[in-house]
């Protein structure tokens, strides 16, 4: 039985800089800003060997979430209209909601789990999360790419 890889969702600021630079180089290649790995590596100031060493092992969350299902575990203030405002963010940005699960609120907080297909989203995942966090009554957001 082979070893199954493990994946972690980690805030980029705590990672060694090389990982962010590899992701940046991959984005330069994908967008066509540069044509070769040598150009991408030079632009982000890493070696080609470092790029090749890590390129298959690091991806931005945006890349992971494109074309996949993402589950959002939210804690919402138990007030009228909060969930509706959250759902409007999903609808307005092209996320296709597949399931919504809301538990009975306790201590004024309602746990909500939303699973959505993200391939048609029109903004980055970071911008999407910022829009959700800006909704009055959204207390916490935890995400899982699946």
C-alpha positions as CSV (number, residue, x, y, z in Angstrom):
1,X,0.0,0.0,0.0
2,X,1.6,3.3,-1.1
3,X,1.9,6.4,1.0
4,X,-1.1,8.7,0.3
5,X,0.0,12.4,0.3
6,X,-1.3,14.7,3.0
7,X,-2.3,18.3,2.3
8,X,-2.5,21.3,4.6
9,X,-4.1,24.7,4.1
10,X,-1.5,27.1,5.5
11,X,-1.4,30.9,5.7
12,X,1.3,32.0,3.2
13,X,3.0,34.4,5.6
14,X,4.4,31.6,7.8
15,X,5.9,29.6,4.9
16,X,9.4,29.9,3.6
17,X,9.6,32.5,0.9
18,X,10.6,30.0,-1.8
19,X,7.0,28.5,-1.8
20,X,5.4,31.9,-2.5
21,X,8.0,32.6,-5.2
22,X,7.3,29.2,-6.9
23,X,3.6,30.0,-6.9
24,X,4.2,33.4,-8.3
25,X,6.4,31.9,-11.1
26,X,3.7,29.4,-11.9
27,X,1.2,32.3,-12.2
28,X,3.5,34.2,-14.6
29,X,3.7,31.1,-16.8
30,X,0.0,30.4,-16.7
31,X,-1.0,34.0,-17.6
32,X,1.6,34.1,-20.4
33,X,3.5,37.1,-18.9
34,X,6.6,35.0,-19.4
35,X,7.2,32.1,-21.9
36,X,9.8,30.0,-20.2
37,X,10.6,28.6,-16.8
38,X,13.9,30.5,-17.0
39,X,12.1,33.8,-17.4
40,X,9.7,33.1,-14.6
41,X,12.4,32.0,-12.2
42,X,14.5,35.1,-13.0
43,X,11.5,37.4,-12.6
44,X,10.8,36.1,-9.0
45,X,14.5,35.7,-8.2
46,X,14.7,31.9,-7.7
47,X,16.8,29.2,-9.5
48,X,15.2,27.0,-12.1
49,X,16.2,24.0,-10.0
50,X,14.2,25.4,-7.0
51,X,11.2,25.9,-9.3
52,X,11.3,22.4,-10.6
53,X,11.9,21.0,-7.1
54,X,8.7,22.5,-5.7
55,X,6.4,23.2,-8.7
56,X,4.4,20.0,-8.3
57,X,4.0,20.4,-4.5
58,X,2.8,24.0,-4.0
59,X,-0.3,25.7,-5.3
60,X,-2.2,28.7,-4.4
61,X,-5.5,28.1,-2.7
62,X,-7.1,29.8,-5.6
63,X,-5.7,27.1,-7.9
64,X,-6.9,24.3,-5.5
65,X,-10.4,25.7,-5.3
66,X,-10.9,26.3,-9.0
67,X,-13.1,23.5,-10.4
68,X,-13.5,21.9,-7.0
69,X,-15.9,21.9,-4.2
70,X,-15.2,24.1,-1.3
71,X,-16.8,23.8,2.1
72,X,-17.3,26.9,4.2
73,X,-17.9,26.5,7.9
74,X,-19.3,29.8,9.2
75,X,-20.4,31.1,12.5
76,X,-23.0,33.7,12.1
77,X,-24.6,36.0,14.6
78,X,-28.3,34.9,15.1
79,X,-29.9,38.0,13.5
80,X,-32.4,38.3,10.7
81,X,-30.8,38.7,7.3
82,X,-27.2,37.6,8.0
83,X,-27.5,34.2,6.2
84,X,-29.4,35.9,3.4
85,X,-26.5,38.4,3.0
86,X,-23.9,35.6,3.0
87,X,-25.9,33.7,0.3
88,X,-26.0,36.9,-1.8
89,X,-22.2,37.0,-1.8
90,X,-22.1,33.4,-3.1
91,X,-24.8,34.2,-5.8
92,X,-23.3,37.5,-6.8
93,X,-19.8,36.1,-7.4
94,X,-20.7,32.9,-9.4
95,X,-20.3,30.3,-6.6
96,X,-22.8,27.5,-7.2
97,X,-24.2,26.5,-3.8
98,X,-24.7,22.7,-3.5
99,X,-25.6,22.3,0.1
100,X,-26.5,24.5,3.1
101,X,-26.7,23.2,6.6
102,X,-27.6,25.4,9.5
103,X,-27.8,24.2,13.1
104,X,-29.9,25.7,15.8
105,X,-28.3,28.8,17.2
106,X,-26.7,28.6,20.7
107,X,-25.6,31.7,22.7
108,X,-26.6,33.9,19.7
109,X,-24.3,32.1,17.2
110,X,-25.6,30.0,14.3
111,X,-23.2,27.4,12.8
112,X,-23.7,27.2,9.0
113,X,-21.9,24.9,6.6
114,X,-22.1,25.7,2.9
115,X,-20.6,23.6,0.1
116,X,-20.2,25.3,-3.2
117,X,-18.7,24.6,-6.7
118,X,-16.2,27.4,-7.4
119,X,-15.3,26.9,-11.0
120,X,-17.4,29.8,-12.2
121,X,-16.4,32.3,-9.5
122,X,-15.6,35.7,-11.0
123,X,-13.2,36.9,-8.2
124,X,-10.3,35.4,-6.4
125,X,-10.9,33.2,-3.3
126,X,-9.1,35.9,-1.2
127,X,-11.5,38.6,-2.4
128,X,-14.5,36.3,-1.9
129,X,-13.5,35.6,1.7
130,X,-12.9,39.3,2.3
131,X,-16.5,40.0,1.0
132,X,-17.9,37.3,3.3
133,X,-15.9,38.7,6.3
134,X,-17.3,42.2,5.6
135,X,-20.9,41.0,6.0
136,X,-22.2,42.3,9.4
137,X,-22.8,39.3,11.6
138,X,-20.2,37.0,10.1
139,X,-18.1,36.0,13.1
140,X,-15.8,33.2,11.8
141,X,-15.1,31.5,8.5
142,X,-13.2,28.2,8.1
143,X,-12.7,26.7,4.7
144,X,-11.9,23.3,3.3
145,X,-11.0,22.6,-0.3
146,X,-12.2,19.2,-1.3
